[in-house]
Amino acid sequence: MIPGGGQPNMQQLLQQAQKMQQDLARAQEELAHTEVDGQAGGGLVKATVTGSGELRALKIDPKAVDPEDTETLADLIVAAVQAANENAQTLQQQKLGPLAQGLGGGGMGIPGLPF
């Protein structure tokens, strides 16, 4: 029988898990404050989102505004927001990916992980 019943290993695992959880929380906080952009129409429409996907700003060049064709403007807005969200997802993978792998891959069901 092993003295201590192997508890030091369990304690060490718990400490590592706690550190990873703290690192994950820090990374999520950083994502919430980091802004990324996306654009459409050659820059006529620009969207800014946080790394966690919250839309923060939308800029529309007056050249993109045609009262006779609001459908194209709407398409440009959607495309700019989608581009910004794709950039946010890339940032999430860069920041959270290594942490999720450290937790066993796939985030182990931890809320807030994008995968």
Backbone as XML, in Angstrom:
<?xml version="1.0"?>
<chain id="A" units="angstrom">
  <residue number="1" name="MET">
    <atom name="N" x="0.840" y="-1.179" z="0.000"/>
    <atom name="CA" x="0.000" y="0.000" z="0.000"/>
    <atom name="C" x="0.888" y="1.247" z="0.000"/>
  </residue>
  <residue number="2" name="ILE">
    <atom name="N" x="0.491" y="2.257" z="-0.759"/>
    <atom name="CA" x="1.253" y="3.494" z="-0.861"/>
    <atom name="C" x="0.904" y="4.385" z="0.322"/>
  </residue>
  <residue number="3" name="PRO">
    <atom name="N" x="1.951" y="4.908" z="1.020"/>
    <atom name="CA" x="1.655" y="5.816" z="2.133"/>
    <atom name="C" x="0.856" y="7.023" z="1.645"/>
  </residue>
  <residue number="4" name="GLY">
    <atom name="N" x="-0.130" y="7.414" z="2.380"/>
    <atom name="CA" x="-0.949" y="8.574" z="2.026"/>
    <atom name="C" x="-2.030" y="8.247" z="1.016"/>
  </residue>
  <residue number="5" name="GLY">
    <atom name="N" x="-2.077" y="7.000" z="0.547"/>
    <atom name="CA" x="-3.148" y="6.589" z="-0.353"/>
    <atom name="C" x="-3.124" y="7.293" z="-1.694"/>
  </residue>
  <residue number="6" name="GLY">
    <atom name="N" x="-1.989" y="7.820" z="-2.124"/>
    <atom name="CA" x="-1.918" y="8.492" z="-3.421"/>
    <atom name="C" x="-2.530" y="9.878" z="-3.429"/>
  </residue>
  <residue number="7" name="GLN">
    <atom name="N" x="-2.867" y="10.409" z="-2.281"/>
    <atom name="CA" x="-3.510" y="11.713" z="-2.220"/>
    <atom name="C" x="-2.655" y="12.852" z="-2.771"/>
  </residue>
  <residue number="8" name="PRO">
    <atom name="N" x="-1.320" y="12.824" z="-2.612"/>
    <atom name="CA" x="-0.553" y="13.932" z="-3.187"/>
    <atom name="C" x="-0.790" y="14.083" z="-4.691"/>
  </residue>
  <residue number="9" name="ASN">
    <atom name="N" x="-0.932" y="12.966" z="-5.411"/>
    <atom name="CA" x="-1.208" y="13.054" z="-6.841"/>
    <atom name="C" x="-2.570" y="13.687" z="-7.098"/>
  </residue>
  <residue number="10" name="MET">
    <atom name="N" x="-3.568" y="13.307" z="-6.325"/>
    <atom name="CA" x="-4.898" y="13.888" z="-6.478"/>
    <atom name="C" x="-4.861" y="15.375" z="-6.150"/>
  </residue>
  <residue number="11" name="GLN">
    <atom name="N" x="-4.156" y="15.757" z="-5.098"/>
    <atom name="CA" x="-4.031" y="17.167" z="-4.729"/>
    <atom name="C" x="-3.347" y="17.952" z="-5.853"/>
  </residue>
  <residue number="12" name="GLN">
    <atom name="N" x="-2.320" y="17.343" z="-6.426"/>
    <atom name="CA" x="-1.598" y="18.000" z="-7.520"/>
    <atom name="C" x="-2.515" y="18.177" z="-8.727"/>
  </residue>
  <residue number="13" name="LEU">
    <atom name="N" x="-3.301" y="17.170" z="-9.040"/>
    <atom name="CA" x="-4.253" y="17.262" z="-10.145"/>
    <atom name="C" x="-5.286" y="18.355" z="-9.900"/>
  </residue>
  <residue number="14" name="LEU">
    <atom name="N" x="-5.764" y="18.434" z="-8.684"/>
    <atom name="CA" x="-6.743" y="19.470" z="-8.350"/>
    <atom name="C" x="-6.143" y="20.867" z="-8.481"/>
  </residue>
  <residue number="15" name="GLN">
    <atom name="N" x="-4.891" y="21.019" z="-8.048"/>
    <atom name="CA" x="-4.224" y="22.318" z="-8.172"/>
    <atom name="C" x="-4.032" y="22.685" z="-9.637"/>
  </residue>
  <residue number="16" name="GLN">
    <atom name="N" x="-3.664" y="21.710" z="-10.467"/>
    <atom name="CA" x="-3.490" y="21.973" z="-11.895"/>
    <atom name="C" x="-4.825" y="22.356" z="-12.531"/>
  </residue>
  <residue number="17" name="ALA">
    <atom name="N" x="-5.876" y="21.657" z="-12.161"/>
    <atom name="CA" x="-7.204" y="21.966" z="-12.698"/>
    <atom name="C" x="-7.646" y="23.362" z="-12.279"/>
  </residue>
  <residue number="18" name="GLN">
    <atom name="N" x="-7.365" y="23.721" z="-11.042"/>
    <atom name="CA" x="-7.735" y="25.049" z="-10.557"/>
    <atom name="C" x="-6.961" y="26.129" z="-11.301"/>
  </residue>
  <residue number="19" name="LYS">
    <atom name="N" x="-5.681" y="25.901" z="-11.545"/>
    <atom name="CA" x="-4.871" y="26.868" z="-12.285"/>
    <atom name="C" x="-5.392" y="27.016" z="-13.712"/>
  </residue>
  <residue number="20" name="MET">
    <atom name="N" x="-5.735" y="25.897" z="-14.357"/>
    <atom name="CA" x="-6.268" y="25.969" z="-15.719"/>
    <atom name="C" x="-7.593" y="26.722" z="-15.738"/>
  </residue>
  <residue number="21" name="GLN">
    <atom name="N" x="-8.417" y="26.508" z="-14.719"/>
    <atom name="CA" x="-9.691" y="27.207" z="-14.638"/>
    <atom name="C" x="-9.462" y="28.709" z="-14.481"/>
  </residue>
  <residue number="22" name="GLN">
    <atom name="N" x="-8.487" y="29.100" z="-13.668"/>
    <atom name="CA" x="-8.163" y="30.520" z="-13.499"/>
    <atom name="C" x="-7.623" y="31.105" z="-14.798"/>
  </residue>
  <residue number="23" name="ASP">
    <atom name="N" x="-6.768" y="30.341" z="-15.489"/>
    <atom name="CA" x="-6.229" y="30.799" z="-16.773"/>
    <atom name="C" x="-7.351" y="30.975" z="-17.788"/>
  </residue>
  <residue number="24" name="LEU">
    <atom name="N" x="-8.293" y="30.054" z="-17.795"/>
    <atom name="CA" x="-9.429" y="30.121" z="-18.706"/>
    <atom name="C" x="-10.275" y="31.360" z="-18.408"/>
  </residue>
  <residue number="25" name="ALA">
    <atom name="N" x="-10.538" y="31.620" z="-17.142"/>
    <atom name="CA" x="-11.331" y="32.796" z="-16.761"/>
    <atom name="C" x="-10.624" y="34.083" z="-17.187"/>
  </residue>
  <residue number="26" name="ARG">
    <atom name="N" x="-9.303" y="34.121" z="-17.014"/>
    <atom name="CA" x="-8.538" y="35.298" z="-17.447"/>
    <atom name="C" x="-8.620" y="35.475" z="-18.956"/>
  </residue>
  <residue number="27" name="ALA">
    <atom name="N" x="-8.489" y="34.385" z="-19.693"/>
    <atom name="CA" x="-8.547" y="34.446" z="-21.158"/>
    <atom name="C" x="-9.927" y="34.910" z="-21.627"/>
  </residue>
  <residue number="28" name="GLN">
    <atom name="N" x="-10.986" y="34.418" z="-20.980"/>
    <atom name="CA" x="-12.338" y="34.840" z="-21.344"/>
    <atom name="C" x="-12.547" y="36.324" z="-21.046"/>
  </residue>
  <residue number="29" name="GLU">
    <atom name="N" x="-12.011" y="36.790" z="-19.938"/>
    <atom name="CA" x="-12.109" y="38.213" z="-19.589"/>
    <atom name="C" x="-11.371" y="39.063" z="-20.622"/>
  </residue>
  <residue number="30" name="GLU">
    <atom name="N" x="-10.204" y="38.594" z="-21.022"/>
    <atom name="CA" x="-9.427" y="39.311" z="-22.038"/>
    <atom name="C" x="-10.190" y="39.358" z="-23.360"/>
  </residue>
  <residue number="31" name="LEU">
    <atom name="N" x="-10.819" y="38.256" z="-23.735"/>
    <atom name="CA" x="-11.606" y="38.216" z="-24.969"/>
    <atom name="C" x="-12.757" y="39.215" z="-24.915"/>
  </residue>
  <residue number="32" name="ALA">
    <atom name="N" x="-13.381" y="39.336" z="-23.759"/>
    <atom name="CA" x="-14.516" y="40.241" z="-23.620"/>
    <atom name="C" x="-14.113" y="41.700" z="-23.818"/>
  </residue>
  <residue number="33" name="HIS">
    <atom name="N" x="-12.829" y="42.008" z="-23.631"/>
    <atom name="CA" x="-12.363" y="43.385" z="-23.766"/>
    <atom name="C" x="-11.568" y="43.633" z="-25.051"/>
  </residue>
  <residue number="34" name="THR">
    <atom name="N" x="-11.265" y="42.587" z="-25.799"/>
    <atom name="CA" x="-10.515" y="42.736" z="-27.038"/>
    <atom name="C" x="-11.490" y="42.911" z="-28.188"/>
  </residue>
  <residue number="35" name="GLU">
    <atom name="N" x="-11.244" y="43.918" z="-29.022"/>
    <atom name="CA" x="-12.130" y="44.166" z="-30.151"/>
    <atom name="C" x="-11.462" y="43.742" z="-31.457"/>
  </residue>
  <residue number="36" name="VAL">
    <atom name="N" x="-12.269" y="43.160" z="-32.352"/>
    <atom name="CA" x="-11.812" y="42.778" z="-33.679"/>
    <atom name="C" x="-12.796" y="43.348" z="-34.691"/>
  </residue>
  <residue number="37" name="ASP">
    <atom name="N" x="-12.309" y="43.565" z="-35.906"/>
    <atom name="CA" x="-13.124" y="44.181" z="-36.953"/>
    <atom name="C" x="-13.398" y="43.210" z="-38.085"/>
  </residue>
  <residue number="38" name="GLY">
    <atom name="N" x="-14.438" y="43.509" z="-38.822"/>
    <atom name="CA" x="-14.758" y="42.837" z="-40.065"/>
    <atom name="C" x="-15.315" y="43.891" z="-40.990"/>
  </residue>
  <residue number="39" name="GLN">
    <atom name="N" x="-15.151" y="43.669" z="-42.294"/>
    <atom name="CA" x="-15.659" y="44.660" z="-43.229"/>
    <atom name="C" x="-16.244" y="43.995" z="-44.462"/>
  </residue>
  <residue number="40" name="ALA">
    <atom name="N" x="-17.012" y="44.775" z="-45.211"/>
    <atom name="CA" x="-17.622" y="44.294" z="-46.446"/>
    <atom name="C" x="-17.693" y="45.457" z="-47.422"/>
  </residue>
  <residue number="41" name="GLY">
    <atom name="N" x="-17.848" y="45.114" z="-48.677"/>
    <atom name="CA" x="-17.966" y="46.157" z="-49.701"/>
    <atom name="C" x="-16.712" y="46.987" z="-49.827"/>
  </residue>
  <residue number="42" name="GLY">
    <atom name="N" x="-15.560" y="46.351" z="-49.688"/>
    <atom name="CA" x="-14.309" y="47.095" z="-49.801"/>
    <atom name="C" x="-14.130" y="48.136" z="-48.713"/>
  </residue>
  <residue number="43" name="GLY">
    <atom name="N" x="-14.733" y="47.880" z="-47.556"/>
    <atom name="CA" x="-14.590" y="48.800" z="-46.432"/>
    <atom name="C" x="-15.735" y="49.789" z="-46.303"/>
  </residue>
  <residue number="44" name="LEU">
    <atom name="N" x="-16.767" y="49.666" z="-47.143"/>
    <atom name="CA" x="-17.914" y="50.573" z="-47.034"/>
    <atom name="C" x="-18.684" y="50.347" z="-45.735"/>
  </residue>
  <residue number="45" name="VAL">
    <atom name="N" x="-18.677" y="49.107" z="-45.267"/>
    <atom name="CA" x="-19.333" y="48.785" z="-43.998"/>
    <atom name="C" x="-18.318" y="48.064" z="-43.122"/>
  </residue>
  <residue number="46" name="LYS">
    <atom name="N" x="-18.154" y="48.559" z="-41.895"/>
    <atom name="CA" x="-17.218" y="47.959" z="-40.950"/>
    <atom name="C" x="-17.950" y="47.652" z="-39.648"/>
  </residue>
  <residue number="47" name="ALA">
    <atom name="N" x="-17.713" y="46.435" z="-39.135"/>
    <atom name="CA" x="-18.314" y="46.018" z="-37.871"/>
    <atom name="C" x="-17.196" y="45.724" z="-36.883"/>
  </residue>
  <residue number="48" name="THR">
    <atom name="N" x="-17.417" y="46.084" z="-35.638"/>
    <atom name="CA" x="-16.474" y="45.795" z="-34.565"/>
    <atom name="C" x="-17.189" y="44.951" z="-33.530"/>
  </residue>
  <residue number="49" name="VAL">
    <atom name="N" x="-16.584" y="43.810" z="-33.191"/>
    <atom name="CA" x="-17.130" y="42.937" z="-32.154"/>
    <atom name="C" x="-16.038" y="42.654" z="-31.137"/>
  </residue>
  <residue number="50" name="THR">
    <atom name="N" x="-16.453" y="42.225" z="-29.956"/>
    <atom name="CA" x="-15.476" y="41.798" z="-28.962"/>
    <atom name="C" x="-15.035" y="40.383" z="-29.316"/>
  </residue>
  <residue number="51" name="GLY">
    <atom name="N" x="-13.955" y="39.952" z="-28.693"/>
    <atom name="CA" x="-13.476" y="38.597" z="-28.913"/>
    <atom name="C" x="-14.484" y="37.550" z="-28.482"/>
  </residue>
  <residue number="52" name="SER">
    <atom name="N" x="-15.448" y="37.937" z="-27.655"/>
    <atom name="CA" x="-16.492" y="37.004" z="-27.246"/>
    <atom name="C" x="-17.732" y="37.109" z="-28.128"/>
  </residue>
  <residue number="53" name="GLY">
    <atom name="N" x="-17.680" y="37.970" z="-29.174"/>
    <atom name="CA" x="-18.749" y="38.034" z="-30.160"/>
    <atom name="C" x="-19.797" y="39.112" z="-29.968"/>
  </residue>
  <residue number="54" name="GLU">
    <atom name="N" x="-19.601" y="40.025" z="-29.032"/>
    <atom name="CA" x="-20.573" y="41.096" z="-28.804"/>
    <atom name="C" x="-20.334" y="42.233" z="-29.799"/>
  </residue>
  <residue number="55" name="LEU">
    <atom name="N" x="-21.381" y="42.608" z="-30.556"/>
    <atom name="CA" x="-21.277" y="43.704" z="-31.521"/>
    <atom name="C" x="-21.117" y="45.018" z="-30.759"/>
  </residue>
  <residue number="56" name="ARG">
    <atom name="N" x="-20.046" y="45.750" z="-31.050"/>
    <atom name="CA" x="-19.764" y="47.002" z="-30.338"/>
    <atom name="C" x="-19.958" y="48.232" z="-31.207"/>
  </residue>
  <residue number="57" name="ALA">
    <atom name="N" x="-19.665" y="48.118" z="-32.516"/>
    <atom name="CA" x="-19.767" y="49.296" z="-33.376"/>
    <atom name="C" x="-20.058" y="48.864" z="-34.805"/>
  </residue>
  <residue number="58" name="LEU">
    <atom name="N" x="-20.717" y="49.751" z="-35.527"/>
    <atom name="CA" x="-21.015" y="49.529" z="-36.928"/>
    <atom name="C" x="-20.835" y="50.861" z="-37.633"/>
  </residue>
  <residue number="59" name="LYS">
    <atom name="N" x="-19.956" y="50.895" z="-38.630"/>
    <atom name="CA" x="-19.709" y="52.128" z="-39.377"/>
    <atom name="C" x="-20.123" y="51.904" z="-40.823"/>
  </residue>
  <residue number="60" name="ILE">
    <atom name="N" x="-20.909" y="52.844" z="-41.338"/>
    <atom name="CA" x="-21.399" y="52.747" z="-42.706"/>
    <atom name="C" x="-20.965" y="53.992" z="-43.456"/>
  </residue>
  <residue number="61" name="ASP">
    <atom name="N" x="-20.195" y="53.792" z="-44.518"/>
    <atom name="CA" x="-19.767" y="54.900" z="-45.368"/>
    <atom name="C" x="-21.005" y="55.434" z="-46.092"/>
  </residue>
  <residue number="62" name="PRO">
    <atom name="N" x="-21.177" y="56.757" z="-46.144"/>
    <atom name="CA" x="-22.345" y="57.323" z="-46.833"/>
    <atom name="C" x="-22.489" y="56.829" z="-48.277"/>
  </residue>
  <residue number="63" name="LYS">
    <atom name="N" x="-21.388" y="56.460" z="-48.923"/>
    <atom name="CA" x="-21.459" y="55.957" z="-50.298"/>
    <atom name="C" x="-22.245" y="54.653" z="-50.375"/>
  </residue>
  <residue number="64" name="ALA">
    <atom name="N" x="-22.348" y="53.947" z="-49.272"/>
    <atom name="CA" x="-23.053" y="52.663" z="-49.260"/>
    <atom name="C" x="-24.567" y="52.844" z="-49.117"/>
  </residue>
  <residue number="65" name="VAL">
    <atom name="N" x="-25.002" y="54.071" z="-48.836"/>
    <atom name="CA" x="-26.413" y="54.318" z="-48.580"/>
    <atom name="C" x="-27.104" y="54.778" z="-49.860"/>
  </residue>
  <residue number="66" name="ASP">
    <atom name="N" x="-27.965" y="53.907" z="-50.374"/>
    <atom name="CA" x="-28.778" y="54.223" z="-51.551"/>
    <atom name="C" x="-30.231" y="53.967" z="-51.170"/>
  </residue>
  <residue number="67" name="PRO">
    <atom name="N" x="-31.025" y="55.026" z="-51.004"/>
    <atom name="CA" x="-32.418" y="54.846" z="-50.585"/>
    <atom name="C" x="-33.210" y="53.915" z="-51.507"/>
  </residue>
  <residue number="68" name="GLU">
    <atom name="N" x="-32.766" y="53.799" z="-52.742"/>
    <atom name="CA" x="-33.453" y="52.935" z="-53.699"/>
    <atom name="C" x="-33.020" y="51.466" z="-53.557"/>
  </residue>
  <residue number="69" name="ASP">
    <atom name="N" x="-31.947" y="51.217" z="-52.811"/>
    <atom name="CA" x="-31.425" y="49.850" z="-52.710"/>
    <atom name="C" x="-30.947" y="49.560" z="-51.287"/>
  </residue>
  <residue number="70" name="THR">
    <atom name="N" x="-31.882" y="49.484" z="-50.361"/>
    <atom name="CA" x="-31.517" y="49.195" z="-48.973"/>
    <atom name="C" x="-31.140" y="47.723" z="-48.785"/>
  </residue>
  <residue number="71" name="GLU">
    <atom name="N" x="-31.560" y="46.867" z="-49.706"/>
    <atom name="CA" x="-31.248" y="45.441" z="-49.600"/>
    <atom name="C" x="-29.738" y="45.196" z="-49.699"/>
  </residue>
  <residue number="72" name="THR">
    <atom name="N" x="-29.077" y="45.899" z="-50.589"/>
    <atom name="CA" x="-27.624" y="45.744" z="-50.719"/>
    <atom name="C" x="-26.927" y="46.215" z="-49.451"/>
  </residue>
  <residue number="73" name="LEU">
    <atom name="N" x="-27.377" y="47.322" z="-48.885"/>
    <atom name="CA" x="-26.795" y="47.811" z="-47.639"/>
    <atom name="C" x="-26.982" y="46.786" z="-46.532"/>
  </residue>
  <residue number="74" name="ALA">
    <atom name="N" x="-28.163" y="46.209" z="-46.443"/>
    <atom name="CA" x="-28.412" y="45.190" z="-45.421"/>
    <atom name="C" x="-27.477" y="44.000" z="-45.615"/>
  </residue>
  <residue number="75" name="ASP">
    <atom name="N" x="-27.272" y="43.583" z="-46.862"/>
    <atom name="CA" x="-26.361" y="42.470" z="-47.150"/>
    <atom name="C" x="-24.931" y="42.808" z="-46.731"/>
  </residue>
  <residue number="76" name="LEU">
    <atom name="N" x="-24.509" y="44.056" z="-46.983"/>
    <atom name="CA" x="-23.164" y="44.479" z="-46.586"/>
    <atom name="C" x="-23.009" y="44.474" z="-45.065"/>
  </residue>
  <residue number="77" name="ILE">
    <atom name="N" x="-24.038" y="44.903" z="-44.358"/>
    <atom name="CA" x="-23.993" y="44.910" z="-42.893"/>
    <atom name="C" x="-23.872" y="43.484" z="-42.366"/>
  </residue>
  <residue number="78" name="VAL">
    <atom name="N" x="-24.691" y="42.587" z="-42.883"/>
    <atom name="CA" x="-24.640" y="41.189" z="-42.450"/>
    <atom name="C" x="-23.254" y="40.607" z="-42.730"/>
  </residue>
  <residue number="79" name="ALA">
    <atom name="N" x="-22.719" y="40.878" z="-43.928"/>
    <atom name="CA" x="-21.405" y="40.343" z="-44.289"/>
    <atom name="C" x="-20.307" y="40.894" z="-43.384"/>
  </residue>
  <residue number="80" name="ALA">
    <atom name="N" x="-20.367" y="42.174" z="-43.040"/>
    <atom name="CA" x="-19.357" y="42.779" z="-42.171"/>
    <atom name="C" x="-19.421" y="42.184" z="-40.769"/>
  </residue>
  <residue number="81" name="VAL">
    <atom name="N" x="-20.629" y="41.990" z="-40.251"/>
    <atom name="CA" x="-20.786" y="41.399" z="-38.914"/>
    <atom name="C" x="-20.306" y="39.947" z="-38.923"/>
  </residue>
  <residue number="82" name="GLN">
    <atom name="N" x="-20.625" y="39.208" z="-39.978"/>
    <atom name="CA" x="-20.163" y="37.828" z="-40.075"/>
    <atom name="C" x="-18.634" y="37.772" z="-40.132"/>
  </residue>
  <residue number="83" name="ALA">
    <atom name="N" x="-18.013" y="38.681" z="-40.897"/>
    <atom name="CA" x="-16.554" y="38.707" z="-40.978"/>
    <atom name="C" x="-15.940" y="39.023" z="-39.617"/>
  </residue>
  <residue number="84" name="ALA">
    <atom name="N" x="-16.534" y="39.960" z="-38.901"/>
    <atom name="CA" x="-16.032" y="40.305" z="-37.572"/>
    <atom name="C" x="-16.174" y="39.111" z="-36.628"/>
  </residue>
  <residue number="85" name="ASN">
    <atom name="N" x="-17.293" y="38.406" z="-36.696"/>
    <atom name="CA" x="-17.497" y="37.240" z="-35.834"/>
    <atom name="C" x="-16.537" y="36.111" z="-36.178"/>
  </residue>
  <residue number="86" name="GLU">
    <atom name="N" x="-16.224" y="35.938" z="-37.450"/>
    <atom name="CA" x="-15.221" y="34.937" z="-37.834"/>
    <atom name="C" x="-13.864" y="35.291" z="-37.233"/>
  </residue>
  <residue number="87" name="ASN">
    <atom name="N" x="-13.518" y="36.582" z="-37.252"/>
    <atom name="CA" x="-12.260" y="37.023" z="-36.646"/>
    <atom name="C" x="-12.287" y="36.808" z="-35.136"/>
  </residue>
  <residue number="88" name="ALA">
    <atom name="N" x="-13.446" y="37.012" z="-34.520"/>
    <atom name="CA" x="-13.576" y="36.778" z="-33.081"/>
    <atom name="C" x="-13.407" y="35.291" z="-32.764"/>
  </residue>
  <residue number="89" name="GLN">
    <atom name="N" x="-13.964" y="34.417" z="-33.606"/>
    <atom name="CA" x="-13.819" y="32.977" z="-33.383"/>
    <atom name="C" x="-12.361" y="32.547" z="-33.516"/>
  </residue>
  <residue number="90" name="THR">
    <atom name="N" x="-11.657" y="33.126" z="-34.476"/>
    <atom name="CA" x="-10.233" y="32.819" z="-34.621"/>
    <atom name="C" x="-9.480" y="33.240" z="-33.366"/>
  </residue>
  <residue number="91" name="LEU">
    <atom name="N" x="-9.800" y="34.424" z="-32.859"/>
    <atom name="CA" x="-9.169" y="34.903" z="-31.632"/>
    <atom name="C" x="-9.504" y="33.983" z="-30.458"/>
  </residue>
  <residue number="92" name="GLN">
    <atom name="N" x="-10.752" y="33.526" z="-30.367"/>
    <atom name="CA" x="-11.143" y="32.609" z="-29.301"/>
    <atom name="C" x="-10.323" y="31.327" z="-29.367"/>
  </residue>
  <residue number="93" name="GLN">
    <atom name="N" x="-10.154" y="30.796" z="-30.553"/>
    <atom name="CA" x="-9.392" y="29.561" z="-30.708"/>
    <atom name="C" x="-7.936" y="29.765" z="-30.312"/>
  </residue>
  <residue number="94" name="GLN">
    <atom name="N" x="-7.390" y="30.938" z="-30.636"/>
    <atom name="CA" x="-6.002" y="31.226" z="-30.266"/>
    <atom name="C" x="-5.855" y="31.338" z="-28.759"/>
  </residue>
  <residue number="95" name="LYS">
    <atom name="N" x="-6.810" y="31.990" z="-28.118"/>
    <atom name="CA" x="-6.713" y="32.236" z="-26.671"/>
    <atom name="C" x="-7.158" y="31.037" z="-25.835"/>
  </residue>
  <residue number="96" name="LEU">
    <atom name="N" x="-8.245" y="30.389" z="-26.264"/>
    <atom name="CA" x="-8.839" y="29.349" z="-25.450"/>
    <atom name="C" x="-8.447" y="27.942" z="-25.885"/>
  </residue>
  <residue number="97" name="GLY">
    <atom name="N" x="-8.040" y="27.773" z="-27.117"/>
    <atom name="CA" x="-7.711" y="26.451" z="-27.636"/>
    <atom name="C" x="-6.696" y="25.708" z="-26.787"/>
  </residue>
  <residue number="98" name="PRO">
    <atom name="N" x="-5.547" y="26.311" z="-26.507"/>
    <atom name="CA" x="-4.565" y="25.606" z="-25.681"/>
    <atom name="C" x="-5.093" y="25.279" z="-24.281"/>
  </residue>
  <residue number="99" name="LEU">
    <atom name="N" x="-5.913" y="26.153" z="-23.729"/>
    <atom name="CA" x="-6.475" y="25.903" z="-22.401"/>
    <atom name="C" x="-7.459" y="24.742" z="-22.446"/>
  </residue>
  <residue number="100" name="ALA">
    <atom name="N" x="-8.271" y="24.699" z="-23.507"/>
    <atom name="CA" x="-9.248" y="23.617" z="-23.632"/>
    <atom name="C" x="-8.548" y="22.279" z="-23.805"/>
  </residue>
  <residue number="101" name="GLN">
    <atom name="N" x="-7.461" y="22.263" z="-24.559"/>
    <atom name="CA" x="-6.719" y="21.018" z="-24.740"/>
    <atom name="C" x="-6.111" y="20.571" z="-23.415"/>
  </residue>
  <residue number="102" name="GLY">
    <atom name="N" x="-5.696" y="21.535" z="-22.610"/>
    <atom name="CA" x="-5.155" y="21.212" z="-21.296"/>
    <atom name="C" x="-6.202" y="20.616" z="-20.377"/>
  </residue>
  <residue number="103" name="LEU">
    <atom name="N" x="-7.454" y="20.881" z="-20.679"/>
    <atom name="CA" x="-8.554" y="20.334" z="-19.881"/>
    <atom name="C" x="-9.093" y="19.048" z="-20.494"/>
  </residue>
  <residue number="104" name="GLY">
    <atom name="N" x="-8.390" y="18.503" z="-21.466"/>
    <atom name="CA" x="-8.816" y="17.230" z="-22.043"/>
    <atom name="C" x="-9.450" y="17.376" z="-23.409"/>
  </residue>
  <residue number="105" name="GLY">
    <atom name="N" x="-9.356" y="18.559" z="-24.010"/>
    <atom name="CA" x="-9.897" y="18.764" z="-25.349"/>
    <atom name="C" x="-11.394" y="18.980" z="-25.311"/>
  </residue>
  <residue number="106" name="GLY">
    <atom name="N" x="-11.867" y="19.773" z="-26.252"/>
    <atom name="CA" x="-13.304" y="19.995" z="-26.357"/>
    <atom name="C" x="-13.887" y="20.779" z="-25.206"/>
  </residue>
  <residue number="107" name="GLY">
    <atom name="N" x="-13.065" y="21.315" z="-24.341"/>
    <atom name="CA" x="-13.540" y="22.146" z="-23.253"/>
    <atom name="C" x="-14.162" y="21.381" z="-22.106"/>
  </residue>
  <residue number="108" name="MET">
    <atom name="N" x="-14.283" y="20.083" z="-22.217"/>
    <atom name="CA" x="-14.881" y="19.233" z="-21.177"/>
    <atom name="C" x="-16.209" y="19.783" z="-20.680"/>
  </residue>
  <residue number="109" name="GLY">
    <atom name="N" x="-16.992" y="20.369" z="-21.587"/>
    <atom name="CA" x="-18.303" y="20.861" z="-21.203"/>
    <atom name="C" x="-18.268" y="22.155" z="-20.429"/>
  </residue>
  <residue number="110" name="ILE">
    <atom name="N" x="-17.149" y="22.868" z="-20.461"/>
    <atom name="CA" x="-17.051" y="24.125" z="-19.729"/>
    <atom name="C" x="-17.773" y="25.214" z="-20.509"/>
  </residue>
  <residue number="111" name="PRO">
    <atom name="N" x="-18.729" y="25.894" z="-19.879"/>
    <atom name="CA" x="-19.498" y="26.942" z="-20.573"/>
    <atom name="C" x="-18.557" y="28.028" z="-21.093"/>
  </residue>
  <residue number="112" name="GLY">
    <atom name="N" x="-18.919" y="28.546" z="-22.258"/>
    <atom name="CA" x="-18.157" y="29.652" z="-22.822"/>
    <atom name="C" x="-17.111" y="29.231" z="-23.821"/>
  </residue>
  <residue number="113" name="LEU">
    <atom name="N" x="-16.799" y="27.949" z="-23.884"/>
    <atom name="CA" x="-15.815" y="27.495" z="-24.867"/>
    <atom name="C" x="-16.509" y="27.374" z="-26.220"/>
  </residue>
  <residue number="114" name="PRO">
    <atom name="N" x="-15.861" y="27.882" z="-27.270"/>
    <atom name="CA" x="-16.515" y="27.893" z="-28.589"/>
    <atom name="C" x="-16.515" y="26.549" z="-29.280"/>
  </residue>
  <residue number="115" name="PHE">
    <atom name="N" x="-15.933" y="25.534" z="-28.707"/>
    <atom name="CA" x="-15.867" y="24.235" z="-29.389"/>
    <atom name="C" x="-15.994" y="23.116" z="-28.419"/>
  </residue>
</chain>
